[in-house]
Amino acid sequence: MIAPIVLAQQAGPDTAREIKVSRPKTFHVEQRAGTNQVTVESKSTLSDFTNLCNQVAGDFQFDPGAPEGFAGQFRMPVTGIHTGIGLRDRHLRSADWLDADRYPDIIVTLTQARDVRKESVDSVTMTLVGTCGMHGVTRDIQVPATLTCLGGWPTATGQAKGEVVSIQAAFEVRISDYGIKGARTLGLKVADIQRVRVSIFGVMSK
């Protein structure tokens, strides 16, 4: 469940001097409860609720010296999304909604980063560009994100000060864009436009 935004300007010469890594590293996002989390807020005419999934998994490549080359793929199982009410969870997984039997995963594939801006010695913001596949429909997306190297950026010698990169994002998604009709309750009990927050952590592969 990922969708578009716009961020600031491209990282300039100061960023290139301070972050001196010339090769991408691969980071693994483990599907462990409590480590990675996606929350989706639905605020409609008759009902407000929050979906939660902490089973996000995937891999991404990231080079702090050339962050615009970011690439990765992430999966979120539909059966791992919980709304707080068992009956509503079953409706969410049904053919009228996300249809978990036919389309078990939401898949986000990212191929590049744009509008990269260094925020601090450890952190950059960017717009991640790629596709999102949900409910059998794949659409182009642009995702706002902040990447932070926990413990500091890798050094010019290749010795990493930190081996974990966090990805934080907040944006909106229109679920009708993915062919979800919602048994005539879309817009009444379930919002068409939903607010998404992502917090995931990638551990550098050895």
C-alpha positions in Angstrom: 0.0 0.0 0.0 2.3 2.7 -1.2 1.6 6.0 -3.0 3.1 9.4 -4.3 4.7 12.6 -2.9 7.3 15.2 -3.8 10.5 16.0 -1.9 13.2 18.6 -2.0 16.3 19.2 -4.1 19.0 16.9 -5.3 21.9 16.3 -3.0 24.8 18.7 -3.8 28.6 18.7 -3.7 28.7 18.9 0.1 26.9 15.5 0.4 29.3 13.9 -2.1 32.3 15.0 -0.1 31.0 13.9 3.3 29.6 10.5 2.2 32.4 8.6 0.4 31.2 5.1 -0.4 31.4 3.9 -4.0 29.6 0.6 -3.9 26.1 -0.4 -2.9 25.4 -2.7 0.0 22.6 -5.2 0.3 20.3 -4.9 3.3 17.8 -7.6 4.4 14.4 -6.8 5.9 13.3 -9.7 8.1 9.7 -10.8 8.5 9.7 -10.7 12.3 6.9 -9.4 14.5 7.7 -6.0 16.1 10.7 -5.2 14.0 9.0 -3.8 10.8 5.6 -2.2 10.7 3.1 -0.7 8.3 0.0 1.1 9.6 -2.9 2.2 7.5 -5.5 4.7 8.8 -9.0 4.5 7.3 -11.2 7.5 8.2 -14.6 7.2 6.4 -18.2 8.6 6.9 -19.3 5.8 9.3 -16.1 4.3 10.7 -12.5 5.0 11.6 -10.0 2.2 12.2 -6.3 1.4 11.7 -4.8 -1.6 9.9 -1.5 -3.0 11.2 1.0 -5.3 9.6 4.3 -6.2 11.1 5.3 -9.0 8.7 7.0 -6.9 6.0 10.0 -8.7 4.3 12.4 -7.9 1.5 15.8 -6.8 0.4 17.2 -3.5 -0.8 20.5 -2.1 -2.2 21.8 1.2 -1.0 25.0 3.1 -1.5 25.3 6.3 0.7 27.7 7.7 -1.8 25.1 7.4 -4.6 21.7 7.2 -2.9 19.8 7.8 -6.2 20.7 4.2 -7.1 18.5 2.7 -4.4 16.7 -0.4 -5.5 14.7 -3.1 -3.6 11.6 -5.2 -3.3 9.3 -5.6 -0.3 6.4 -8.0 0.4 3.5 -7.7 2.9 1.1 -10.7 3.2 -2.6 -9.8 3.2 -3.2 -12.3 5.9 -0.7 -10.4 8.1 -2.9 -7.3 8.1 -5.0 -6.8 11.2 -7.8 -4.3 11.8 -8.5 -5.0 15.5 -11.8 -6.9 14.7 -11.7 -10.5 13.6 -14.8 -10.2 11.3 -13.4 -7.1 9.6 -10.1 -9.0 9.1 -12.0 -11.7 7.3 -13.8 -9.2 5.1 -10.5 -7.5 4.3 -9.2 -10.9 3.0 -12.3 -11.7 1.0 -12.8 -11.5 -2.8 -14.7 -8.1 -2.4 -11.6 -6.6 -0.9 -7.9 -7.7 -1.1 -8.8 -11.3 -2.1 -6.0 -13.0 -0.2 -6.6 -16.4 -1.8 -5.8 -15.1 -5.3 -3.4 -12.3 -4.4 -1.7 -13.3 -1.2 0.9 -10.5 -1.1 1.2 -6.7 -1.6 4.5 -6.3 -3.5 6.4 -3.0 -3.8 9.3 -2.9 -6.3 11.6 0.2 -6.2 14.1 0.9 -8.9 15.6 4.3 -8.2 15.5 7.4 -6.0 14.9 11.0 -7.0 15.0 14.4 -5.2 17.7 13.1 -2.8 18.5 15.5 0.0 20.9 15.1 2.9 19.3 15.9 6.2 22.1 15.1 8.6 25.4 13.2 8.7 23.3 10.0 9.1 20.1 10.7 7.2 18.8 11.5 3.7 15.3 12.1 2.3 14.3 10.9 -1.2 11.4 10.0 -3.4 11.6 6.3 -4.2 10.3 5.3 -7.7 8.9 1.9 -8.8 5.6 -0.1 -8.8 3.1 -1.5 -6.3 1.2 -4.7 -7.0 -2.0 -5.2 -5.0 -5.2 -7.1 -5.8 -3.9 -8.2 -9.2 -3.2 -4.6 -10.3 0.3 -3.1 -10.7 0.7 0.7 -10.7 3.6 3.1 -10.9 4.3 4.8 -7.6 6.5 7.4 -6.0 7.2 7.0 -2.3 8.5 9.6 0.0 11.1 8.2 2.4 13.8 9.0 5.0 16.7 6.6 5.2 18.9 6.7 8.3 22.1 4.8 8.9 21.9 3.8 12.6 25.3 4.3 14.1 26.7 6.4 11.2 27.5 6.1 7.6 30.1 3.5 6.3 33.5 5.1 6.1 35.7 5.6 3.0 37.8 2.6 4.0 34.7 0.4 3.8 34.5 -0.2 7.6 30.9 0.3 8.5 30.1 2.3 11.6 26.6 1.0 11.5 25.1 -2.0 9.8 21.4 -1.1 10.0 19.5 1.3 7.7 16.0 2.4 8.7 13.4 3.5 6.1 10.5 5.7 7.3 7.7 6.9 5.1 4.2 8.5 5.4 1.9 9.0 2.5 -1.6 8.3 1.1 -3.0 5.6 -1.2 -6.3 5.4 -3.1 -7.4 1.7 -2.9 -10.0 2.0 -5.7 -7.0 2.5 -8.1 -6.3 -1.2 -7.5 -9.7 -2.4 -8.6 -11.0 -2.8 -5.0 -14.8 -2.3 -5.0 -15.6 -3.2 -1.4 -19.1 -4.6 -1.7 -20.6 -1.1 -1.9 -19.2 0.1 1.5 -16.1 1.8 0.1 -16.3 5.4 1.1 -18.9 4.7 3.9 -17.3 2.2 6.3 -13.9 2.1 4.6 -12.1 5.1 3.2 -11.0 5.1 -0.4 -8.0 7.3 0.4 -6.0 5.8 3.3 -3.0 7.2 5.2 0.0 4.9 5.3 3.0 4.9 7.7 6.0 2.6 7.1 8.8 1.9 9.5 11.2 -0.9 8.4 14.8 -1.8 9.2 17.3 -3.4 6.9 20.3 -5.3 8.2 23.4 -5.4 6.1 24.0 -8.8 4.5 27.3 -10.4 5.4 
